[in-house]
Amino acid sequence: MIQINRGLCPNSSALASGNYKHTDNKDALIQSNFGKCMYCESKITHIDYGDVEHIKPKSKYPQLKFDWENLGYSCTKCNRQFKNDNYDETTPFLDPYSDNPSEYLIATGALLFPKHGSERGDITITGLGLNRPSLIEKRLEKLNEIDKVIKSCYRTNNVTLRNNAINELKKEANNDKEYSFIVKSLFILQEIA
């Protein structure tokens, strides 16, 4: 999970008229998330429409149903299978639009852990299924691909080629890339950051 800038609501009149799923607003959320789920960082748009997610569930907070600051973009698995209407005001899930997830989460390999025993980090990981087997598998595939490239980079004796390859590889940790949070962690461990 990475920190995201939601930006301004492009069509506030749609919200005012009771349409939180309006195309303009959903597209803005998709763009702010780089087409990824706000929670698990899986790319969505190439396989699904994704959900306009209510950070505080509309069933418990109907007054926030059309509040731009309460909307996000997520995959249906994180939103419907795991989060659903679960939300605890005293220890809420991380909101990547207002929280910096790296203050609450760390990645070791393909797994997420709460940073310094963070209760919010732990509740977010558990409640959203952020270490579910299928997600761990996808993250592991990504890490294995990157690890192969890292090994290739360091096998060459040509420093210029190595540096060029490493600089290209660093792009895989950009926020628009799938699972960038865990990739950044791998780069830190490999002293590539």
N, C-alpha and C positions, 0 to 999 in steps of 0.2 A: 504494500500500500504506500502510495506516495502522496505528498501534499499537492493539492490541485487548486487552481485559481478559477472559480466559477465565472467570474465576470458579471457584467450587468445583464439584466433580463432584457432580451431584444424585443419581446412583445408582452409588455405588462398588461395591455388591454385584454389579451387572451386570458391571463390569470384572473383579472378583475371580472371577466364574464364567466368564470367557472371552468376554464379549460387549461389544466396543468400539463396536458400532453401535446399542446399545440406544436406543430412542426418547427416553427422558428425557435421556440424555447428548447425543444428536445434536441434539435441540431446544435444549438449553442452548448448544451450540456455534453453532447457527444464530442464536440470539438475541444471543449475544455479538458475532457478526460482522454483525448487522443484516441477515441474509439474503444477505450478500455473500460472495464468495470472499475468503479471507484473503490471497490473493496479488494478484489482478488487480482486485479491488473490483467485479466485475460482479455484478449481482443474479442470484441463482440460482433461488430458490424458486418463482418464477412460471413457469419453463420446465423445471426439472429437479429431481431430488431432491438432487443434490450428493453429495459424498463426505466421509466421515469420513476425514480425511487423517492419515497418520503422518508427522510432521515428519522424524524420523529413520526411514527406511524399515524396515518390519517384517522384510523379507528380510535386512537387514544387522544389525539390532538387535532380534532376536526377544524379548529380555528387556524391551523397551519397548512391545511390542504392546498391552498393556493398561494402560499408564501414562497417566493423564489429562493430565499435563504434556507428553506427546508427541502429543496429538491436536489436530486443528484441523478446520475446515470449508472445503472448497474446491470449485471447479468441476471437472468431469471433464477439461476441457481442460488446465488448469494441472497437475492431479494426474496424470492418466494419459498425456496426450500429451507433456507437457514434463518434469515432475519425475520421474515414474515412480520408479525405484529410485536415481536419481542423488542422491548426497549425499557431500560431502567433509568429513570431520571437521575438517581443518585450515582450510578456508575454507567454512563451511556457508552455505547459503541463509539469508536473513534470516528470522527467526521473529517475526512481528508480535505474538505473545503475550509474548515476552521481550525483543525488540529494539524500539527506536524507529526505524522505517524512515526518518524524516526526517533522521536522523543519517547515513544512507548513500545516500539517493536525493534527487534533485531532479527537478522536472518543468518542462519548457519546452514550452509548448503541450501537445500530446497525447503527447509523448515523455518517457520517463524516462531519466535519466542518473545515473551514479554521482557522488555528492557528493564533491568533493575527490579524485577518482580512486579512491574506495573499491573495493577488490578485492571485498569481499563484496557491495557494491551492484552491481558489474558482473556478477559471477557470478549473482546473483539475477535481474537483468534478462535476461541471456542464457539461463541455464538454465531459467527458467520461461516464457520467451517473452513477457515483459511488454511488448515492443514489437512484437508480431506484428501484421501488417497489419489483421486484423479488429478487434483491440482498439484500435489507433490510430484506426480509422474510427469506432468507437463513442465514444471519448473526444472526438474532433474534433466529432462531432455535438453532444455535450453542451456543449463549449466554445462552439460557434457559437450554440447556443440562448441561453446565458448572455450572450454578447457582444451579441446583439441586444437583450436586456433592459437591459444596461448602457448601451448607446447611447440607448435610449428614456428611461432614467432621467435621463441628463444633457442631454437635449434640452428637458426641461421647465424653465420658469423658476420654477415654484413649489417652493421649497425644502422645504416640508413634505411635498408629494407625493413629491419626489425621495428624501428621507430615509426615508419610509415604504416606498417601493419598494425602496430599497437594503437596508433592514433585512430585508425579506421575502426578497430575493435572497440575502442572506448565509446563509440556512438551507440553501441548496444545497451549502454547504461542511460541513454537519454530518456527523458520522461515519456516520449512517444512510443518507446519500445515495450513490448510485452515483458512483464516481470522485471522491470528495471530496478526495483528495490533489491531483489536478491542478486541481480547482476552487479549492482554497485557494491554490495557486500563482498562478492567474490573478488572484485577488482581491488578492494581494500586489503583483503587477505593476501592477494598476490602482489601487493604493492604496486598496482598499476594506476591507482587513483591519481 
